[in-house]
Amino acid sequence: MIVFRFPNDPNKSLKVLCDEVQQILAGKGFANFTTAETTIGSRAGLMLDFDKPKVDGIAGHWYCREYFITEGTLRYTLGFGTTNKADMFELYDRMAKSFEILPER
């Protein structure tokens, strides 16, 4: 799991943000994009699934899932990747749904 934190324009929807990320990923060889709405804690989120064939002639695919949530002027992306989609995506969903944005002290 990797957590990215970026500046966020609160006027942009999660769908627009997700579409922008998808364009970047497509340029890096990822494909088969699907999105779904989700909830992370009490926040509305968006989930993006995608994949890419393994490199260097190795058979199989690299399967990825990213979750997008925002908090004011910050966007968080929770990223996961595996070669074993069937066994891992349920775990990723449980992990992402436990993610919490704590108030600053």
N, C-alpha and C positions, 0 to 999 in steps of 0.2 A: 504494500500500500504506500502511496505517496500522496501528500497533501500539498496542493498549490494554493497560494493566496495572492490575489491580484487586485489592483484598484478596480473599482466597479462604478459604472455610470448607473445610478439608481433609476434612470429613465429608460434603460434598455431591459427588455424582458429576458427571462432565462432562455427562451427559445432563440432569440437573436444571438445571445452569447454562445449558446450551444452550436448554432449554425456557423458562427465565426470559427470556433474550435474545429468543427468538422471540416471546414475548407482547408485549414492548416494541416490537419491529419491526412486528408485526401492527397495533398501535395507531397506527403511523405510515404505514400504507398498503402495507406490504410483504406479499407472499403467496407461494404455491407453494413452501413450505418442504420441503426434503428434507435428511436427515442421513445421514452415513456415518462409520464409524470409520476412522481413519487413524493414521499414525505420523509424528511430527515429531522428527527426530533419533532418540533412543532412547526417546522418551516416547510413550505412548498419547495420541491426540488425537481430537477430534471435528470434523467438517467440516459446516457448514451452508450450503446454497445457497438463495437466495431471489431474488425480483425485484419490480419495481414499474414500472408504466407511467410514461413520462416525463411531466413536468409541462408546463403551459402549452400543451396541445394538440399537442405535438410527438409524432409517431408513434414507436412503438418502446418498448423496455423498458430499464430499468437493471437489469443482472444483477449479483448480489453473491455472494461466497463469503467465509465467515469460518471460521477454524480456531481451536479452543480447546485450550489445554494448561494444565496447572497445575504449580506447583513449590511445595510446602508451602503457605504462607499467601498465595501470589500466583497470580493467574490471568492468562494472556496470551491476548489475542484478536488474531489477524492478520486484517485486513480488506482485501478487494479489491472493486473495482467496475468495470464496463465496459458499453458498449453492444454489444460484439462478443464474446459468450460463446464462440462456436465457436473463435475464434482465441486467446483469452486464458486460458481456464481451465487449460489444460495448463501454461502459463507460471506461473500463480499457484501451482499445485501444486508445481512445481519450486522456486519461491522459498520457499514455506512450509516445505517439507521440509528446506531448508538453514538454517532458523532455529535458533539455538543459545542456550540460557540459560547464560551463563558464571558460574562461581563468583565470589562477592564476594571482593575482596582486602582 
